Structure formats: C-alpha cells, structure tokens
Amino acid sequence: MDIKLIETFVTVVRNGSSTAAAKVLGISQPAVSLQLAKLEKAVGFELFNRTPSGLVITPEGQRFLPEAISLLQAWKKLHDVREGIRINGLGALTVASHPSAAVSVMPYVADAFARQYPDVKLRLINRMSEEILTHFPGTGVDIAVCELSRDLPGVQVRRIKIRTHVILPLDHPLAAREILTPTDLSGEPFIAMPPERLIAHQVRSAFDEAGALYNPVAEVDYFASICVMVAAGRGISVVDAFSARNFAPLGLHLRPFLPVIPYEIAILSMPNRPHSALHDTYLALLETHLLSEGIQ
C-alpha cells in the first residue's frame, strides 16, 4: 500500500474536502480523487460517500482513520530517522585528546563541527597521551589526538608537525627581536617540559649545539600551565603555536625560534572500521586546523 495514498486520505479528512487537501498536498483536485479511489480499491471498501455537498467519511473510513494516522506518523518518524542517519551517521561522535590539544585545538574544531552538525552529540575526552595509546581504539573512541611515542599496529596514524614559538612576558627585553635563537635565550629562566618529553629533549639539544646555557627553573607537564607562568613573569619557554596563540591574550609575546623545532602530534583512527559522515567531517576539520600551523 502506497504511503502517499494514506497521506492523501488523512489530509482530506483533516481539511474537510478534496479541494482543500489538494492545496495542502500541492497536487490537483482530480489527482486527490484518483488517489482516494486507488486507496479504496486497495483496502476493499469505501472510505467516503460522494454527495452533492462533498465527501462524507463512511463508518468504515472512521474506523480506518486512527490506524491510518498512526501509520502515517510512524512513517514520518522512520523517514526522519533515515535522514538523520544519512546526514549525520549514527548521531554521535567521541574524540579523545591529550591535554594541550584539548585546550588549544579541540574547542575550535568542535565549534566548526557544530556549525555543520548542530544536532549531533559530540563527546570530547581529555586523557594523557600514554593512556590514549594504551586504550585506543577501545572505550568507544572514534578519533584520538596525542603525542606518539610508539607504533600502533592496525591503527591509522596521521603525523603532523606543528611550528613552535618562543613565548615571553610582555615586558621582556628580548621581545624587541623578531627572531630568537638559543644564544639569545642563553641563561634566561626557562619553563621547561619534563626531560622525557621529546620537545624538551629537542630544545635542550638546540641549546647544547649552540653552546648556550640552558637554565630550566621549573618543569611543567602542560603547555597551558607554561603559558600562564610565562605571562606571570616566571620565565620564558618554547611551546606549540596553538597554545601560544590561545594564551597570548594573557600577556605573551610570540617570536619564531631558530633552529626550527617541530612539535609532533598524531591523529589516530581505525582504517578498517566503517566510518560515518560525522567521523570523516570531524577528521577533515581537525586535519585542516592542525595544518594551519603545520610545517613540512
């Protein structure tokens, strides 16, 4: 039975005539009459009596009407579900991120994503990189971002190198220089990452190779905390571009650092898992955002 015939029947009853129903449905009055005749033939009884004053619903039609309305409502609900799946995939997405990206990257990507999918539930999880590497792709995570310290067999990995900046308090005299080197920073109080982090090793190596004095006065796990400490005048540092720009309004000068030290992070996803439109859209937005500060 054609659902359009059911829709026509219900519309005629609700609007009182085939002429009014035709206007609502956007078809001609003869087309409405034809569809009613087809429905009556399909169900095997008359739904309306044709009188000089118009259509009058029959007792059979009265009994048929509630079921027709229920069927039409169920069909429309099914249509909405189908469209939601077609457009939004499964309707939810879970993304895990290490702390730096969770603060300085994900909120902006999530905002761009929400503009395209305002009705989709997005869950952002903040985890340490090692925890992400240990549990991905478990715990229902669709996409993850972290520092990559080891290989992950069976996982699709997209490595991205992000530029870094020297960050200085607003009143620091070195802010007068356009580019800073380890020699320029020699002996300056430095807010450092822990030595086991790759970027800390890279910065220390740059100082050593230049014969400059590396002077860490604090070791801090998070770029966000480092930025706040530098803005408060506790020292200087080298952080990723996203953290630097995100916290610049607190009172930071940003300067390029030579030699170039990339901050490498990885996007993780599953190559053999069926992906929804949501997954692919978020992944594309994330890559585009990260590459805006990427270096080759």
C-alpha positions in Angstrom: 0.0 0.0 0.0 1.4 3.4 -1.1 2.0 5.6 1.9 1.1 8.6 -0.3 -2.4 7.3 -0.6 -2.7 7.1 3.2 -1.4 10.7 3.5 -4.0 11.9 1.0 -6.8 10.2 2.9 -5.8 11.7 6.2 -5.3 15.1 4.6 -8.8 15.1 3.1 -10.3 14.2 6.5 -8.4 16.9 8.3 -9.1 19.6 5.8 -12.8 18.7 5.0 -12.6 18.5 1.2 -10.6 17.2 -1.7 -10.1 20.7 -2.9 -8.6 21.9 0.4 -6.5 18.7 0.6 -5.2 19.3 -2.9 -3.8 22.8 -1.9 -2.1 21.3 1.2 -0.6 18.4 -0.8 0.4 20.6 -3.7 -1.4 18.5 -6.3 -4.6 18.9 -8.3 -8.1 18.1 -7.1 -8.6 15.3 -9.7 -5.3 13.8 -8.5 -6.7 13.7 -5.0 -9.8 12.0 -6.2 -7.8 9.4 -8.1 -5.6 8.6 -5.1 -8.7 8.1 -2.9 -10.1 5.8 -5.4 -6.9 3.8 -5.5 -6.8 3.5 -1.7 -10.4 2.4 -1.6 -9.6 -0.3 -4.2 -6.6 -1.4 -2.1 -8.5 -1.6 1.2 -11.6 -3.2 -0.3 -14.2 -0.7 1.0 -15.4 2.8 0.5 -13.8 5.5 2.7 -16.1 8.3 1.6 -19.6 8.8 0.4 -19.7 11.1 -2.6 -22.6 13.6 -2.0 -23.6 16.8 -3.8 -22.2 18.8 -0.9 -18.9 16.9 -0.9 -17.1 14.0 0.6 -18.6 12.4 3.8 -16.5 9.8 5.6 -18.1 6.4 5.9 -18.2 4.3 9.1 -15.5 2.1 7.6 -13.5 5.2 7.0 -14.0 6.4 10.5 -12.7 3.1 11.9 -9.8 3.1 9.4 -8.8 6.7 10.2 -6.9 6.2 13.6 -4.8 3.4 12.1 -4.1 5.5 9.1 -2.9 8.4 11.2 -0.7 6.1 13.3 0.8 4.6 10.2 1.5 8.0 8.8 3.1 9.2 12.0 5.3 6.1 12.2 6.3 6.5 8.5 7.3 10.1 9.1 9.3 9.1 12.1 11.1 6.4 10.1 11.8 9.0 7.4 13.3 11.4 10.0 15.5 8.6 11.4 16.6 7.6 7.9 17.5 11.2 7.1 19.4 11.6 10.3 21.5 8.5 9.7 22.1 9.5 6.1 23.2 13.0 7.0 24.7 12.5 10.5 25.7 8.9 10.6 25.0 7.4 14.0 24.3 10.8 15.5 27.2 10.9 18.0 31.0 11.1 17.9 33.6 10.6 20.6 37.0 12.2 20.3 39.9 11.7 22.8 42.7 14.2 23.1 45.8 14.8 25.1 45.7 18.0 27.4 47.4 20.5 25.1 45.2 19.9 22.1 42.1 19.5 24.4 42.6 23.1 25.5 44.0 24.9 22.4 42.8 22.9 19.4 39.6 20.9 20.1 37.3 23.7 21.2 37.8 25.4 17.8 37.4 22.2 15.8 34.3 21.3 17.8 32.8 24.7 17.1 33.4 24.3 13.3 31.9 20.8 13.5 28.8 22.0 15.4 28.1 24.6 12.7 27.7 21.8 10.3 26.0 19.3 12.6 24.2 21.4 15.3 22.1 18.4 16.5 24.9 15.9 16.9 26.2 15.0 20.3 30.0 15.4 20.4 31.9 14.0 23.4 35.4 15.3 24.0 37.6 13.3 26.3 40.8 14.6 27.9 43.4 12.0 28.5 47.2 11.7 28.8 48.9 10.6 25.6 50.1 7.3 27.1 46.6 6.5 28.2 45.2 7.2 24.8 47.9 4.9 23.2 47.1 2.1 25.6 43.4 2.1 25.2 42.7 3.3 21.6 40.6 2.1 19.8 38.7 0.9 22.9 36.2 2.7 25.1 34.2 3.8 22.1 36.6 6.5 20.9 36.3 7.3 17.2 39.2 9.7 16.8 42.2 10.5 19.0 45.0 13.1 19.1 48.1 12.6 21.2 51.9 12.6 21.2 53.0 9.3 19.6 55.8 7.5 21.5 55.4 4.1 19.9 54.0 2.2 16.9 50.3 1.2 17.0 49.7 -1.8 14.7 46.4 -1.7 12.9 45.8 1.9 13.7 45.7 4.6 11.0 48.2 7.3 12.1 48.4 10.8 10.6 51.5 12.6 12.0 51.5 16.3 11.9 54.4 18.6 12.8 53.4 21.9 14.3 55.5 25.0 14.5 56.7 26.3 17.8 57.2 29.8 19.2 59.3 31.3 22.0 56.9 32.9 24.4 58.0 35.9 26.5 56.3 38.2 29.1 55.1 41.5 27.6 57.9 43.5 29.3 60.8 41.2 28.4 63.6 43.0 26.5 64.0 40.1 24.0 60.6 40.9 22.7 62.3 43.7 20.7 63.9 41.0 18.4 62.0 39.5 15.5 63.6 36.0 15.7 65.2 34.3 18.7 68.0 31.7 18.9 69.4 29.6 21.8 72.2 32.1 22.0 69.7 34.9 22.6 68.0 32.8 25.3 71.2 31.7 27.0 70.9 31.8 30.8 67.3 33.0 30.7 65.0 31.4 33.3 63.2 28.7 31.2 59.9 27.0 32.0 60.6 23.5 30.6 58.7 20.4 29.8 59.9 17.3 31.7 63.0 15.8 30.1 61.3 12.6 28.9 59.1 14.6 26.5 60.5 14.8 23.0 60.1 18.6 22.7 62.1 19.1 25.9 64.9 17.0 24.5 64.9 18.9 21.2 65.0 22.3 23.0 67.9 21.1 25.3 69.8 19.8 22.3 69.4 23.1 20.4 70.9 25.0 23.4 73.8 22.5 23.7 74.6 22.6 20.0 74.7 26.4 20.1 76.9 26.4 23.3 74.1 28.3 25.1 73.3 27.9 28.8 70.0 26.1 29.3 68.5 27.3 32.5 65.3 25.4 33.5 63.8 26.9 36.6 60.6 24.7 36.5 59.4 21.6 34.8 55.7 21.6 33.9 53.7 18.9 32.1 51.2 21.1 30.2 51.7 23.9 27.7 48.7 25.7 29.1 50.4 25.9 32.5 53.7 27.0 31.0 51.9 29.8 29.1 50.3 31.1 32.3 53.6 31.0 34.2 55.4 32.9 31.4 52.6 35.5 31.3 53.1 35.9 35.1 56.8 36.7 34.5 58.3 33.4 35.9 60.5 32.8 32.8 60.4 32.1 29.1 59.6 29.0 27.1 59.1 27.3 23.8 55.6 25.9 23.1 53.4 24.8 20.2 51.8 27.5 18.1 48.3 26.7 19.1 49.0 27.1 22.8 51.0 30.2 22.2 48.2 31.9 20.3 45.5 30.7 22.6 47.2 32.2 25.7 48.7 35.3 24.1 45.8 37.5 25.4 47.1 36.8 28.9 50.2 38.8 28.1 52.6 37.0 25.9 54.9 38.0 23.1 55.4 35.3 20.4 58.6 35.0 18.5 59.9 32.4 15.9 62.7 30.2 17.3 65.7 29.1 15.2 66.6 26.3 14.7 63.0 25.3 13.9 61.7 22.8 16.4 58.6 21.0 15.4 56.0 19.7 17.9 54.8 16.4 16.5 51.4 15.0 17.3 49.3 12.3 15.7 45.7 11.8 14.7 44.6 8.2 15.3 41.6 6.5 13.6 40.7 2.9 12.6 41.2 2.1 8.9 39.0 -1.0 8.9 36.1 0.4 10.8 33.1 1.7 8.9 33.1 5.5 9.2 30.1 7.8 9.3 29.9 11.2 7.7 30.4 12.6 11.2 33.7 10.8 11.5 35.0 11.9 8.2 33.9 15.5 8.6 35.5 15.9 12.0 38.7 14.3 10.9 38.9 16.7 7.9 38.2 19.7 10.1 40.8 18.5 12.6 43.5 18.0 10.0 42.8 21.4 8.4 43.0 23.1 11.7 46.3 21.5 12.7 47.8 22.0 9.3 47.1 25.7 9.6 50.2 25.8 11.9 51.9 22.8 10.3 55.4 22.6 8.9 56.9 20.2 6.4 
